[in-house]
Amino acid sequence: MQHAIPRSPEEVSALRRFPVSEELLAVAIAGVVGLAKRQGQSLEDLSAEVMAEDALLDGVQRRWLQEIILKAWAVLP
């Protein structure tokens, strides 16, 4: 794996300088889930953030991302 899983919001933001790839997306998702868990955020809170309306993702993409986050939450420490 070329990228380490980010452990801080700054490390997550730093991933923006790399070209988007499957590995980068997986690392970013793992980092966000890990950060949420360490900050005491619930899965429901994180899911609500993912499902919130924004200009970046449409509804189908948000549901897809929510499913990935649910799976990541279940397997990541």
Distance bins in CASP14 RR format, pairs under 12 A and 6 or more apart:
PFRMAT RR
TARGET T0000
AUTHOR 0000-0000-0000
RMODE 2
METHOD distances of the structure
MODEL  1
1 21 0 0 0 0 0 1 0 0 0 0 0
1 22 0 0 0 0 0 1 0 0 0 0 0
1 23 1 0 0 1 0 0 0 0 0 0 0
1 24 0 0 0 0 0 1 0 0 0 0 0
1 26 0 0 0 0 1 0 0 0 0 0 0
1 27 1 0 0 1 0 0 0 0 0 0 0
1 30 0 0 0 0 0 1 0 0 0 0 0
2 15 0 0 0 0 0 1 0 0 0 0 0
2 18 0 0 0 0 1 0 0 0 0 0 0
2 19 0 0 0 0 0 1 0 0 0 0 0
2 21 0 0 0 0 1 0 0 0 0 0 0
2 22 0 0 0 0 0 1 0 0 0 0 0
2 23 1 0 0 1 0 0 0 0 0 0 0
2 24 0 0 0 0 1 0 0 0 0 0 0
2 26 0 0 0 0 0 1 0 0 0 0 0
2 27 0 0 0 0 1 0 0 0 0 0 0
3 11 0 0 0 0 1 0 0 0 0 0 0
3 12 0 0 0 0 0 1 0 0 0 0 0
3 14 0 0 0 0 1 0 0 0 0 0 0
3 15 1 0 0 1 0 0 0 0 0 0 0
3 17 0 0 0 0 0 1 0 0 0 0 0
3 18 1 0 0 1 0 0 0 0 0 0 0
3 19 0 0 0 0 0 1 0 0 0 0 0
3 20 0 0 0 0 0 1 0 0 0 0 0
3 21 0 0 0 0 1 0 0 0 0 0 0
3 22 0 0 0 0 0 1 0 0 0 0 0
3 23 1 0 0 1 0 0 0 0 0 0 0
3 24 1 0 0 1 0 0 0 0 0 0 0
3 25 0 0 0 0 0 1 0 0 0 0 0
3 26 0 0 0 0 1 0 0 0 0 0 0
3 27 1 0 1 0 0 0 0 0 0 0 0
3 28 0 0 0 0 1 0 0 0 0 0 0
3 29 0 0 0 0 0 1 0 0 0 0 0
3 30 0 0 0 0 1 0 0 0 0 0 0
3 31 0 0 0 0 0 1 0 0 0 0 0
4 11 0 0 0 0 1 0 0 0 0 0 0
4 12 0 0 0 0 0 1 0 0 0 0 0
4 14 0 0 0 0 0 1 0 0 0 0 0
4 15 0 0 0 0 0 1 0 0 0 0 0
4 23 0 0 0 0 0 1 0 0 0 0 0
4 24 0 0 0 0 0 1 0 0 0 0 0
4 27 1 0 0 1 0 0 0 0 0 0 0
4 28 0 0 0 0 0 1 0 0 0 0 0
4 30 0 0 0 0 1 0 0 0 0 0 0
4 31 0 0 0 0 1 0 0 0 0 0 0
5 11 0 0 0 0 1 0 0 0 0 0 0
5 12 0 0 0 0 1 0 0 0 0 0 0
5 15 0 0 0 0 0 1 0 0 0 0 0
5 23 0 0 0 0 0 1 0 0 0 0 0
5 24 0 0 0 0 0 1 0 0 0 0 0
5 26 0 0 0 0 1 0 0 0 0 0 0
5 27 1 0 1 0 0 0 0 0 0 0 0
5 28 0 0 0 0 1 0 0 0 0 0 0
5 29 0 0 0 0 1 0 0 0 0 0 0
5 30 1 0 1 0 0 0 0 0 0 0 0
5 31 1 0 1 0 0 0 0 0 0 0 0
5 32 0 0 0 0 1 0 0 0 0 0 0
5 33 0 0 0 0 1 0 0 0 0 0 0
5 34 1 0 0 1 0 0 0 0 0 0 0
5 35 0 0 0 0 1 0 0 0 0 0 0
5 38 0 0 0 0 0 1 0 0 0 0 0
5 72 0 0 0 0 0 1 0 0 0 0 0
5 76 0 0 0 0 1 0 0 0 0 0 0
5 77 0 0 0 0 0 1 0 0 0 0 0
6 12 1 0 1 0 0 0 0 0 0 0 0
6 13 0 0 0 0 1 0 0 0 0 0 0
6 14 1 0 0 1 0 0 0 0 0 0 0
6 15 1 0 0 1 0 0 0 0 0 0 0
6 16 0 0 0 0 0 1 0 0 0 0 0
6 18 0 0 0 0 0 1 0 0 0 0 0
6 24 0 0 0 0 0 1 0 0 0 0 0
6 26 0 0 0 0 0 1 0 0 0 0 0
6 27 1 0 0 1 0 0 0 0 0 0 0
6 28 1 0 0 1 0 0 0 0 0 0 0
6 29 0 0 0 0 0 1 0 0 0 0 0
6 30 0 0 0 0 1 0 0 0 0 0 0
6 31 1 0 1 0 0 0 0 0 0 0 0
6 32 0 0 0 0 1 0 0 0 0 0 0
6 33 0 0 0 0 0 1 0 0 0 0 0
6 34 0 0 0 0 1 0 0 0 0 0 0
6 35 1 0 0 1 0 0 0 0 0 0 0
6 38 0 0 0 0 0 1 0 0 0 0 0
7 14 0 0 0 0 0 1 0 0 0 0 0
7 27 0 0 0 0 0 1 0 0 0 0 0
7 30 0 0 0 0 0 1 0 0 0 0 0
7 31 1 0 0 1 0 0 0 0 0 0 0
7 32 0 0 0 0 0 1 0 0 0 0 0
7 33 0 0 0 0 0 1 0 0 0 0 0
7 34 0 0 0 0 1 0 0 0 0 0 0
7 35 1 0 0 1 0 0 0 0 0 0 0
7 37 0 0 0 0 0 1 0 0 0 0 0
7 38 0 0 0 0 1 0 0 0 0 0 0
7 39 0 0 0 0 0 1 0 0 0 0 0
8 14 0 0 0 0 1 0 0 0 0 0 0
8 15 0 0 0 0 0 1 0 0 0 0 0
8 31 0 0 0 0 1 0 0 0 0 0 0
8 32 0 0 0 0 0 1 0 0 0 0 0
8 34 0 0 0 0 0 1 0 0 0 0 0
8 35 1 0 0 1 0 0 0 0 0 0 0
8 38 0 0 0 0 1 0 0 0 0 0 0
8 39 0 0 0 0 0 1 0 0 0 0 0
9 15 0 0 0 0 0 1 0 0 0 0 0
9 28 0 0 0 0 0 1 0 0 0 0 0
9 31 0 0 0 0 1 0 0 0 0 0 0
9 32 0 0 0 0 1 0 0 0 0 0 0
9 34 0 0 0 0 0 1 0 0 0 0 0
9 35 1 0 0 1 0 0 0 0 0 0 0
9 36 0 0 0 0 0 1 0 0 0 0 0
9 38 0 0 0 0 0 1 0 0 0 0 0
9 39 0 0 0 0 1 0 0 0 0 0 0
10 16 0 0 0 0 0 1 0 0 0 0 0
10 31 0 0 0 0 0 1 0 0 0 0 0
10 35 0 0 0 0 0 1 0 0 0 0 0
11 17 0 0 0 0 0 1 0 0 0 0 0
11 27 0 0 0 0 1 0 0 0 0 0 0
11 28 0 0 0 0 1 0 0 0 0 0 0
11 30 0 0 0 0 0 1 0 0 0 0 0
11 31 1 0 0 1 0 0 0 0 0 0 0
11 32 0 0 0 0 0 1 0 0 0 0 0
11 34 0 0 0 0 0 1 0 0 0 0 0
11 35 0 0 0 0 1 0 0 0 0 0 0
12 18 0 0 0 0 0 1 0 0 0 0 0
12 24 0 0 0 0 0 1 0 0 0 0 0
12 25 0 0 0 0 0 1 0 0 0 0 0
12 27 0 0 0 0 1 0 0 0 0 0 0
12 28 1 0 0 1 0 0 0 0 0 0 0
12 29 0 0 0 0 1 0 0 0 0 0 0
12 30 0 0 0 0 0 1 0 0 0 0 0
12 31 1 0 0 1 0 0 0 0 0 0 0
12 32 1 0 0 1 0 0 0 0 0 0 0
12 33 0 0 0 0 0 1 0 0 0 0 0
12 34 0 0 0 0 0 1 0 0 0 0 0
12 35 1 0 0 1 0 0 0 0 0 0 0
12 36 0 0 0 0 0 1 0 0 0 0 0
13 28 0 0 0 0 1 0 0 0 0 0 0
13 31 0 0 0 0 0 1 0 0 0 0 0
13 32 0 0 0 0 0 1 0 0 0 0 0
13 35 0 0 0 0 0 1 0 0 0 0 0
14 24 0 0 0 0 0 1 0 0 0 0 0
14 27 0 0 0 0 0 1 0 0 0 0 0
14 28 0 0 0 0 0 1 0 0 0 0 0
14 31 0 0 0 0 0 1 0 0 0 0 0
15 21 0 0 0 0 0 1 0 0 0 0 0
15 23 0 0 0 0 0 1 0 0 0 0 0
15 24 1 0 0 1 0 0 0 0 0 0 0
15 25 0 0 0 0 1 0 0 0 0 0 0
15 26 0 0 0 0 0 1 0 0 0 0 0
15 27 1 0 0 1 0 0 0 0 0 0 0
15 28 1 0 1 0 0 0 0 0 0 0 0
15 29 0 0 0 0 0 1 0 0 0 0 0
15 30 0 0 0 0 0 1 0 0 0 0 0
15 31 0 0 0 0 1 0 0 0 0 0 0
15 32 0 0 0 0 0 1 0 0 0 0 0
16 24 0 0 0 0 1 0 0 0 0 0 0
16 28 0 0 0 0 1 0 0 0 0 0 0
17 24 0 0 0 0 0 1 0 0 0 0 0
18 24 1 0 1 0 0 0 0 0 0 0 0
18 25 0 0 0 0 0 1 0 0 0 0 0
18 27 0 0 0 0 1 0 0 0 0 0 0
18 28 0 0 0 0 1 0 0 0 0 0 0
19 25 0 0 0 0 0 1 0 0 0 0 0
20 26 0 0 0 0 0 1 0 0 0 0 0
20 27 0 0 0 0 0 1 0 0 0 0 0
20 28 0 0 0 0 1 0 0 0 0 0 0
21 27 0 0 0 0 1 0 0 0 0 0 0
21 28 0 0 0 0 0 1 0 0 0 0 0
22 28 0 0 0 0 0 1 0 0 0 0 0
22 29 0 0 0 0 0 1 0 0 0 0 0
22 68 0 0 0 0 0 1 0 0 0 0 0
23 29 0 0 0 0 0 1 0 0 0 0 0
23 30 0 0 0 0 0 1 0 0 0 0 0
24 30 0 0 0 0 0 1 0 0 0 0 0
24 31 0 0 0 0 0 1 0 0 0 0 0
25 31 0 0 0 0 0 1 0 0 0 0 0
25 32 0 0 0 0 0 1 0 0 0 0 0
25 61 0 0 0 0 0 1 0 0 0 0 0
25 64 0 0 0 0 0 1 0 0 0 0 0
25 65 0 0 0 0 1 0 0 0 0 0 0
25 68 0 0 0 0 1 0 0 0 0 0 0
25 69 0 0 0 0 0 1 0 0 0 0 0
25 72 0 0 0 0 0 1 0 0 0 0 0
26 32 0 0 0 0 0 1 0 0 0 0 0
26 33 0 0 0 0 0 1 0 0 0 0 0
26 68 0 0 0 0 1 0 0 0 0 0 0
26 69 0 0 0 0 0 1 0 0 0 0 0
26 71 0 0 0 0 0 1 0 0 0 0 0
26 72 0 0 0 0 1 0 0 0 0 0 0
26 75 0 0 0 0 0 1 0 0 0 0 0
26 76 0 0 0 0 0 1 0 0 0 0 0
27 33 0 0 0 0 0 1 0 0 0 0 0
27 34 0 0 0 0 0 1 0 0 0 0 0
27 72 0 0 0 0 0 1 0 0 0 0 0
27 76 0 0 0 0 0 1 0 0 0 0 0
28 34 0 0 0 0 0 1 0 0 0 0 0
28 35 0 0 0 0 0 1 0 0 0 0 0
28 65 0 0 0 0 0 1 0 0 0 0 0
28 68 0 0 0 0 0 1 0 0 0 0 0
28 69 0 0 0 0 0 1 0 0 0 0 0
28 72 0 0 0 0 0 1 0 0 0 0 0
29 35 0 0 0 0 0 1 0 0 0 0 0
29 36 0 0 0 0 0 1 0 0 0 0 0
29 46 0 0 0 0 0 1 0 0 0 0 0
29 50 0 0 0 0 0 1 0 0 0 0 0
29 64 0 0 0 0 0 1 0 0 0 0 0
29 65 1 0 0 1 0 0 0 0 0 0 0
29 66 0 0 0 0 0 1 0 0 0 0 0
29 67 0 0 0 0 0 1 0 0 0 0 0
29 68 1 0 1 0 0 0 0 0 0 0 0
29 69 1 0 0 1 0 0 0 0 0 0 0
29 70 0 0 0 0 0 1 0 0 0 0 0
29 71 0 0 0 0 1 0 0 0 0 0 0
29 72 1 0 1 0 0 0 0 0 0 0 0
29 73 0 0 0 0 1 0 0 0 0 0 0
29 75 0 0 0 0 0 1 0 0 0 0 0
29 76 0 0 0 0 1 0 0 0 0 0 0
30 36 0 0 0 0 0 1 0 0 0 0 0
30 37 0 0 0 0 0 1 0 0 0 0 0
30 68 0 0 0 0 0 1 0 0 0 0 0
30 69 0 0 0 0 0 1 0 0 0 0 0
30 71 0 0 0 0 0 1 0 0 0 0 0
30 72 1 0 0 1 0 0 0 0 0 0 0
30 73 0 0 0 0 0 1 0 0 0 0 0
30 75 0 0 0 0 1 0 0 0 0 0 0
30 76 1 0 0 1 0 0 0 0 0 0 0
30 77 0 0 0 0 0 1 0 0 0 0 0
31 37 0 0 0 0 1 0 0 0 0 0 0
31 38 0 0 0 0 1 0 0 0 0 0 0
31 39 0 0 0 0 0 1 0 0 0 0 0
31 46 0 0 0 0 0 1 0 0 0 0 0
31 69 0 0 0 0 0 1 0 0 0 0 0
31 72 0 0 0 0 1 0 0 0 0 0 0
31 73 0 0 0 0 0 1 0 0 0 0 0
31 76 0 0 0 0 1 0 0 0 0 0 0
31 77 0 0 0 0 0 1 0 0 0 0 0
32 38 0 0 0 0 0 1 0 0 0 0 0
32 39 0 0 0 0 0 1 0 0 0 0 0
32 41 0 0 0 0 1 0 0 0 0 0 0
32 46 1 0 0 1 0 0 0 0 0 0 0
32 47 0 0 0 0 0 1 0 0 0 0 0
32 49 0 0 0 0 1 0 0 0 0 0 0
32 50 0 0 0 0 1 0 0 0 0 0 0
32 65 0 0 0 0 0 1 0 0 0 0 0
32 68 0 0 0 0 0 1 0 0 0 0 0
32 69 1 0 0 1 0 0 0 0 0 0 0
32 72 0 0 0 0 1 0 0 0 0 0 0
32 73 0 0 0 0 0 1 0 0 0 0 0
32 76 0 0 0 0 0 1 0 0 0 0 0
33 39 0 0 0 0 0 1 0 0 0 0 0
33 40 0 0 0 0 0 1 0 0 0 0 0
33 41 0 0 0 0 1 0 0 0 0 0 0
33 42 0 0 0 0 0 1 0 0 0 0 0
33 43 0 0 0 0 1 0 0 0 0 0 0
33 45 0 0 0 0 0 1 0 0 0 0 0
33 46 1 0 0 1 0 0 0 0 0 0 0
33 47 0 0 0 0 0 1 0 0 0 0 0
33 49 0 0 0 0 0 1 0 0 0 0 0
33 50 0 0 0 0 0 1 0 0 0 0 0
33 65 0 0 0 0 0 1 0 0 0 0 0
33 66 0 0 0 0 0 1 0 0 0 0 0
33 68 0 0 0 0 1 0 0 0 0 0 0
33 69 1 0 0 1 0 0 0 0 0 0 0
33 70 0 0 0 0 1 0 0 0 0 0 0
33 71 0 0 0 0 1 0 0 0 0 0 0
33 72 1 0 1 0 0 0 0 0 0 0 0
33 73 1 0 1 0 0 0 0 0 0 0 0
33 74 0 0 0 0 1 0 0 0 0 0 0
33 75 0 0 0 0 1 0 0 0 0 0 0
33 76 1 0 1 0 0 0 0 0 0 0 0
33 77 0 0 0 0 1 0 0 0 0 0 0
34 40 0 0 0 0 1 0 0 0 0 0 0
34 41 0 0 0 0 1 0 0 0 0 0 0
34 43 0 0 0 0 0 1 0 0 0 0 0
34 46 0 0 0 0 1 0 0 0 0 0 0
34 69 0 0 0 0 0 1 0 0 0 0 0
34 72 0 0 0 0 1 0 0 0 0 0 0
34 73 0 0 0 0 1 0 0 0 0 0 0
34 75 0 0 0 0 0 1 0 0 0 0 0
34 76 1 0 0 1 0 0 0 0 0 0 0
34 77 1 0 0 1 0 0 0 0 0 0 0
35 41 0 0 0 0 1 0 0 0 0 0 0
35 46 0 0 0 0 1 0 0 0 0 0 0
35 49 0 0 0 0 0 1 0 0 0 0 0
35 72 0 0 0 0 0 1 0 0 0 0 0
35 76 0 0 0 0 0 1 0 0 0 0 0
36 42 0 0 0 0 1 0 0 0 0 0 0
36 43 0 0 0 0 1 0 0 0 0 0 0
36 44 0 0 0 0 0 1 0 0 0 0 0
36 45 1 0 0 1 0 0 0 0 0 0 0
36 46 1 0 1 0 0 0 0 0 0 0 0
36 47 0 0 0 0 1 0 0 0 0 0 0
36 48 0 0 0 0 0 1 0 0 0 0 0
36 49 0 0 0 0 1 0 0 0 0 0 0
36 50 0 0 0 0 0 1 0 0 0 0 0
36 69 0 0 0 0 1 0 0 0 0 0 0
36 72 0 0 0 0 0 1 0 0 0 0 0
36 73 0 0 0 0 1 0 0 0 0 0 0
36 76 0 0 0 0 1 0 0 0 0 0 0
37 43 0 0 0 0 1 0 0 0 0 0 0
37 45 0 0 0 0 0 1 0 0 0 0 0
37 46 0 0 0 0 1 0 0 0 0 0 0
37 69 0 0 0 0 0 1 0 0 0 0 0
37 72 0 0 0 0 0 1 0 0 0 0 0
37 73 1 0 0 1 0 0 0 0 0 0 0
37 74 0 0 0 0 0 1 0 0 0 0 0
37 75 0 0 0 0 0 1 0 0 0 0 0
37 76 1 0 0 1 0 0 0 0 0 0 0
37 77 1 0 0 1 0 0 0 0 0 0 0
38 76 0 0 0 0 0 1 0 0 0 0 0
38 77 0 0 0 0 1 0 0 0 0 0 0
39 45 0 0 0 0 1 0 0 0 0 0 0
39 46 0 0 0 0 1 0 0 0 0 0 0
40 46 0 0 0 0 0 1 0 0 0 0 0
41 47 0 0 0 0 0 1 0 0 0 0 0
41 48 0 0 0 0 1 0 0 0 0 0 0
41 49 0 0 0 0 1 0 0 0 0 0 0
41 50 0 0 0 0 0 1 0 0 0 0 0
41 69 0 0 0 0 0 1 0 0 0 0 0
41 73 0 0 0 0 0 1 0 0 0 0 0
42 48 0 0 0 0 1 0 0 0 0 0 0
42 49 0 0 0 0 0 1 0 0 0 0 0
42 73 0 0 0 0 1 0 0 0 0 0 0
43 49 0 0 0 0 0 1 0 0 0 0 0
43 50 0 0 0 0 0 1 0 0 0 0 0
43 66 0 0 0 0 0 1 0 0 0 0 0
43 69 1 0 0 1 0 0 0 0 0 0 0
43 70 1 0 0 1 0 0 0 0 0 0 0
43 71 0 0 0 0 0 1 0 0 0 0 0
43 72 0 0 0 0 0 1 0 0 0 0 0
43 73 1 0 1 0 0 0 0 0 0 0 0
43 74 0 0 0 0 1 0 0 0 0 0 0
43 76 0 0 0 0 0 1 0 0 0 0 0
44 50 0 0 0 0 0 1 0 0 0 0 0
44 51 0 0 0 0 0 1 0 0 0 0 0
44 66 0 0 0 0 0 1 0 0 0 0 0
44 69 0 0 0 0 0 1 0 0 0 0 0
44 70 0 0 0 0 0 1 0 0 0 0 0
44 73 0 0 0 0 0 1 0 0 0 0 0
45 51 0 0 0 0 0 1 0 0 0 0 0
45 52 0 0 0 0 0 1 0 0 0 0 0
45 69 0 0 0 0 0 1 0 0 0 0 0
45 73 0 0 0 0 0 1 0 0 0 0 0
46 52 0 0 0 0 0 1 0 0 0 0 0
46 65 0 0 0 0 0 1 0 0 0 0 0
46 66 0 0 0 0 1 0 0 0 0 0 0
46 68 0 0 0 0 0 1 0 0 0 0 0
46 69 1 0 0 1 0 0 0 0 0 0 0
46 70 0 0 0 0 1 0 0 0 0 0 0
46 72 0 0 0 0 1 0 0 0 0 0 0
46 73 1 0 0 1 0 0 0 0 0 0 0
46 76 0 0 0 0 0 1 0 0 0 0 0
47 62 0 0 0 0 1 0 0 0 0 0 0
47 63 0 0 0 0 0 1 0 0 0 0 0
47 65 0 0 0 0 1 0 0 0 0 0 0
47 66 1 0 1 0 0 0 0 0 0 0 0
47 67 0 0 0 0 1 0 0 0 0 0 0
47 68 0 0 0 0 0 1 0 0 0 0 0
47 69 1 0 0 1 0 0 0 0 0 0 0
47 70 1 0 0 1 0 0 0 0 0 0 0
47 72 0 0 0 0 0 1 0 0 0 0 0
47 73 0 0 0 0 1 0 0 0 0 0 0
48 62 0 0 0 0 0 1 0 0 0 0 0
48 66 0 0 0 0 1 0 0 0 0 0 0
48 69 0 0 0 0 0 1 0 0 0 0 0
49 57 0 0 0 0 0 1 0 0 0 0 0
49 62 0 0 0 0 0 1 0 0 0 0 0
49 65 0 0 0 0 0 1 0 0 0 0 0
49 66 0 0 0 0 1 0 0 0 0 0 0
49 69 0 0 0 0 1 0 0 0 0 0 0
50 56 0 0 0 0 0 1 0 0 0 0 0
50 57 0 0 0 0 1 0 0 0 0 0 0
50 59 0 0 0 0 0 1 0 0 0 0 0
50 61 0 0 0 0 1 0 0 0 0 0 0
50 62 1 0 0 1 0 0 0 0 0 0 0
50 63 0 0 0 0 1 0 0 0 0 0 0
50 64 0 0 0 0 1 0 0 0 0 0 0
50 65 1 0 1 0 0 0 0 0 0 0 0
50 66 1 0 1 0 0 0 0 0 0 0 0
50 67 0 0 0 0 1 0 0 0 0 0 0
50 68 0 0 0 0 1 0 0 0 0 0 0
50 69 1 0 1 0 0 0 0 0 0 0 0
50 70 0 0 0 0 1 0 0 0 0 0 0
50 72 0 0 0 0 0 1 0 0 0 0 0
50 73 0 0 0 0 0 1 0 0 0 0 0
51 57 0 0 0 0 1 0 0 0 0 0 0
51 58 0 0 0 0 0 1 0 0 0 0 0
51 59 0 0 0 0 1 0 0 0 0 0 0
51 60 0 0 0 0 0 1 0 0 0 0 0
51 61 0 0 0 0 0 1 0 0 0 0 0
51 62 1 0 1 0 0 0 0 0 0 0 0
51 63 1 0 0 1 0 0 0 0 0 0 0
51 64 0 0 0 0 0 1 0 0 0 0 0
51 65 0 0 0 0 1 0 0 0 0 0 0
51 66 1 0 1 0 0 0 0 0 0 0 0
51 67 0 0 0 0 0 1 0 0 0 0 0
51 69 0 0 0 0 0 1 0 0 0 0 0
51 70 0 0 0 0 0 1 0 0 0 0 0
52 59 0 0 0 0 0 1 0 0 0 0 0
52 62 0 0 0 0 1 0 0 0 0 0 0
52 65 0 0 0 0 0 1 0 0 0 0 0
52 66 0 0 0 0 0 1 0 0 0 0 0
53 59 0 0 0 0 1 0 0 0 0 0 0
53 61 0 0 0 0 0 1 0 0 0 0 0
53 62 0 0 0 0 1 0 0 0 0 0 0
54 61 0 0 0 0 0 1 0 0 0 0 0
54 62 0 0 0 0 1 0 0 0 0 0 0
54 65 0 0 0 0 0 1 0 0 0 0 0
55 61 0 0 0 0 0 1 0 0 0 0 0
55 62 0 0 0 0 0 1 0 0 0 0 0
56 62 0 0 0 0 1 0 0 0 0 0 0
56 65 0 0 0 0 0 1 0 0 0 0 0
57 63 0 0 0 0 1 0 0 0 0 0 0
57 64 0 0 0 0 1 0 0 0 0 0 0
57 65 1 0 0 1 0 0 0 0 0 0 0
57 66 0 0 0 0 0 1 0 0 0 0 0
58 64 0 0 0 0 1 0 0 0 0 0 0
58 65 0 0 0 0 0 1 0 0 0 0 0
59 65 0 0 0 0 1 0 0 0 0 0 0
59 66 0 0 0 0 1 0 0 0 0 0 0
60 66 0 0 0 0 0 1 0 0 0 0 0
60 67 0 0 0 0 0 1 0 0 0 0 0
61 67 0 0 0 0 0 1 0 0 0 0 0
61 68 0 0 0 0 0 1 0 0 0 0 0
62 68 0 0 0 0 0 1 0 0 0 0 0
62 69 0 0 0 0 0 1 0 0 0 0 0
63 69 0 0 0 0 0 1 0 0 0 0 0
63 70 0 0 0 0 0 1 0 0 0 0 0
64 70 0 0 0 0 0 1 0 0 0 0 0
64 71 0 0 0 0 0 1 0 0 0 0 0
65 71 0 0 0 0 0 1 0 0 0 0 0
65 72 0 0 0 0 0 1 0 0 0 0 0
66 72 0 0 0 0 0 1 0 0 0 0 0
66 73 0 0 0 0 0 1 0 0 0 0 0
67 73 0 0 0 0 0 1 0 0 0 0 0
67 74 0 0 0 0 0 1 0 0 0 0 0
68 74 0 0 0 0 0 1 0 0 0 0 0
68 75 0 0 0 0 0 1 0 0 0 0 0
68 76 0 0 0 0 0 1 0 0 0 0 0
69 75 0 0 0 0 0 1 0 0 0 0 0
69 76 0 0 0 0 0 1 0 0 0 0 0
70 76 0 0 0 0 0 1 0 0 0 0 0
END
